[in-house]
């Protein structure tokens, strides 16, 4: 089976994060059930490093959105901090971890969530 970003990068990262106490999505989910972790692209999505007749090498830039139910601010913040620490511990080798954003309150459907984003990057080579 040929390699691709969906299976070799996003799904592999989701598998590595499957041990955290949250629903893990390797894509933008239609609905979110907290606690949740979603692997999304950030801008720029891809940085081109090499293009030639045999391969293309890119740097992929992601944001991992960590979300918990926003019920009680102190408890929600503690839950989010614990989720972030478990995510950081589960990120496999080969990823460059950037920063963690300050928490913000987001409404997704009927759910009100406390969300923080973790930036990370990795390199991917597609053989042509």
N, C-alpha and C positions, 0 to 999 in steps of 0.2 A: 504494500500500500504506500503510495507517495506521501511524503511528509507535508504537513500544512500547519499554519499557525493555530487554527482552531483546536486541533488535537495535540500538537507538539508543545504548545505554549499555554494557551488559555485553559484547556481541559487538564493538562498536567499540573498547572498551578492550582486549579480547583481541587484536584485529587490530593495535592499536598496539604491544602487547607481543610480537607474533609474531617480532620480530627478536632477542629475547634468546635466549641459548643454553639453552633449557629447553622442556619441554612446557607449553603454556599452555592452561588450562581456564577458561571463562567460567561455570562452574558447579561444584558439588561432584562430583568424579570418584569413580567406584566404586573404582578402583585408581589408584595414583599411581606413575609411573615417573620417578624423579629424574634430573636436576634438573627441578623442576616449579614452576609458578606457577599458583595458583588464585585466582580472583576470587570473593570471598564477601561476604555482607552482614555487618555488625556491628550492634550495638545502640546506638541505635535504627536500624532499617533505613531508615525514611523519616521525615522531619520535614516536616509539612504547613506550607506557606507561604501558599498561596492556593487557595481553592476557590470557583469561581463558575459561572455557567451555561455559560460558553464554554471554560473551561480549569481545569486543576488543576496547580499548581506545587509540587514537592517537592524537598527536599534528600535525596539518596541517600547513605548512608554505607556504605563498603566497607572490607574488609581484603583486601590482596593477600598471600597466604601464599606465601613463597618457601621451597622445600625442596630440600635436596641430600642425597645419600647420606651416612650417618654411618659412615665407615670409620676414619678417623684424625682425631682432634680438631683438630690444627693445620691439616691439609689441608682438612677439612670446613668449618672456620670460614673459611678463606681463600676456598673455593669459594662459600660463602654470602655473604660480603662482596662478592665480585665480582658475583654474581647480583643482589644488592640494588642496587648502583650502576648496573648495566645497566638494571634495572627503573625506577629513578628517572629515568634519562636518557630512557627511552622513553615515560613518561607524557605524554600530549598536553596541550595547553593546555585550560583549562576545569576542571581538577581542582585541589582544594586538598589538598596533601599534609600529613598530620599528623605522626605519629611512626613510628619503627621499633622494634619490641619486641626485647628481648634474645632470643638464640637459646635454643631448648629442644629436647630430644630427644623425638620422637614415633614411635610404632610404628603404621604403617598397613599392615594385612595382614601380609605377611612382611617388609616393608621397614622399616628403622630409619632415620629421617630427622632431620636437623638443620633446624629450621624457625624462621623469623622472620616477623613480620607487619608490613606497612606499612599504616597507616590513610590513607584518602583519601575525599574527598567531592566530589560534583558536583551540579549543579542540573538538573532535568528538568521540562519543561512538556508536559502531555498536553492537546491541544485536543480538546474534547468535541464 
